[in-house]
Amino acid sequence: MSIEVRRSTIHGTGVFAKENIPDGTRIIAYLGEKISEEESDRRWSAQNVRDHICLFELEDKTYIDGDIPENNARFINHSCDPNCESEEETGQIWIRSIRHIKEGEELTFDYGFDAAFFGEYPCRCGAKDCVGYIIGKEHRDQFLSL
């Protein structure tokens, strides 16, 4: 799949389609170091010393730290109205389109942050149901009226 990393209007750097991408297409693997839950907690706590936190939880409670140069998927921004989703298959994370994506469109997925993080990470996606902070869809309704 042909994608490019460049400046984003959502936040910092983003990933963009260089061609039309059909619904249901596996676009890119989320690469990185597999680490334990304890190491993930340590790295998350130390995020103030890092520019970008790239931890992805797997079903077995291990994590992928995607903060490596080879991992362009780490630049995919959050959106409350995403065009992609993450899927796990045999310990690997893939980013897959959930609708047709037009050439030049930025790839996005819902980071799925827990409600406990509400207010900590501003969201600039511009979606109709955006509450202004990165939070998973399953938690947004409780904050829409704020």
C-alpha positions in Angstrom: 0.0 0.0 0.0 1.4 3.4 -1.0 1.4 5.9 1.9 3.5 8.9 2.9 4.4 10.5 6.2 4.1 14.3 6.2 2.9 17.3 8.1 -0.7 16.9 9.4 -3.5 19.5 10.0 -4.7 17.3 12.9 -1.5 17.1 14.9 2.2 17.2 14.1 3.1 14.5 11.6 0.5 12.2 9.9 0.2 9.4 7.4 -1.5 10.0 4.1 -2.8 7.7 1.3 -0.8 8.1 -1.9 -3.6 6.2 -3.7 -7.2 5.2 -3.1 -7.5 2.5 -0.5 -10.6 0.2 -0.6 -12.6 -0.6 2.6 -11.1 -3.5 4.5 -7.5 -3.1 3.2 -4.6 -4.0 5.5 -2.5 -0.9 5.2 0.5 -1.1 7.5 1.9 -3.2 10.4 2.6 -1.4 13.7 6.2 -2.3 14.3 8.2 -2.1 17.5 9.7 -3.7 20.5 7.5 -6.2 22.4 7.6 -5.4 26.1 5.9 -6.5 29.4 3.1 -4.6 31.1 5.5 -3.5 33.8 7.9 -2.1 31.3 5.0 -0.4 29.5 3.9 1.3 32.8 7.5 2.5 33.4 7.8 3.9 29.9 4.3 5.5 30.0 5.3 7.2 33.3 8.5 8.5 31.8 6.7 9.9 28.7 7.5 13.5 29.7 11.1 12.8 28.6 9.9 11.5 25.2 8.5 13.5 22.4 6.0 10.8 21.4 4.6 7.8 23.2 3.8 4.8 21.0 2.6 2.0 23.2 0.1 -0.5 21.8 -1.5 -3.1 24.1 -1.9 -6.6 22.8 -4.5 -9.1 23.9 -2.0 -11.0 26.1 -1.3 -7.8 28.1 2.1 -7.4 26.5 2.8 -4.2 24.5 4.5 -3.0 21.4 6.6 0.1 21.8 6.5 1.5 18.3 9.0 4.3 18.9 11.4 3.0 16.3 12.4 4.7 13.0 11.0 1.8 10.9 7.5 2.2 12.3 5.7 4.8 10.1 2.4 3.6 11.6 3.3 5.5 14.8 2.5 8.7 13.0 -1.1 7.8 12.4 -3.2 10.4 14.3 -6.2 9.8 16.4 -9.7 10.8 15.2 -13.1 10.5 16.8 -14.4 9.7 13.3 -11.6 7.4 12.0 -11.1 5.8 8.6 -9.0 3.0 10.0 -8.9 0.6 12.9 -6.3 -1.5 14.5 -6.5 -5.3 14.5 -4.4 -7.9 16.2 -3.4 -11.1 14.5 -1.0 -13.6 16.2 0.7 -10.9 18.3 1.0 -8.4 15.5 -1.0 -5.1 15.1 -2.2 -4.1 11.7 -3.9 -0.9 10.6 -6.9 -1.6 8.4 -9.2 0.7 6.5 -12.8 0.7 7.7 -14.1 2.7 4.7 -12.9 3.8 1.3 -10.0 6.2 1.8 -9.3 8.7 -1.0 -5.9 9.5 -2.3 -4.4 12.4 -0.3 -6.6 11.7 2.8 -5.0 11.4 6.2 -5.2 7.9 7.8 -6.7 8.0 11.4 -7.9 5.6 14.0 -9.5 5.8 17.4 -6.7 5.5 20.0 -9.3 4.1 22.5 -8.0 5.9 25.6 -9.8 5.1 28.8 -12.1 7.6 30.5 -9.4 8.0 33.2 -7.3 10.0 30.7 -10.1 12.5 29.9 -8.7 16.0 29.8 -5.0 14.9 29.5 -4.6 14.7 25.7 -6.2 17.4 23.5 -7.9 16.2 20.3 -7.9 18.3 17.2 -9.6 15.9 14.8 -12.6 18.2 14.2 -15.2 15.4 14.1 -18.8 16.2 15.0 -18.8 14.0 18.1 -15.3 15.1 19.3 -15.2 16.1 23.0 -11.9 18.0 22.6 -9.8 15.3 24.2 -8.5 11.9 22.9 -10.8 9.3 24.5 -12.2 6.0 23.2 -15.6 6.0 21.5 -17.1 3.8 24.2 -16.4 6.6 26.7 -17.3 9.7 24.6 -21.1 9.9 25.4 -20.4 10.6 29.0 -18.4 13.7 28.1 -20.4 15.1 25.1 -22.6 17.3 27.3 -19.7 18.9 29.2 
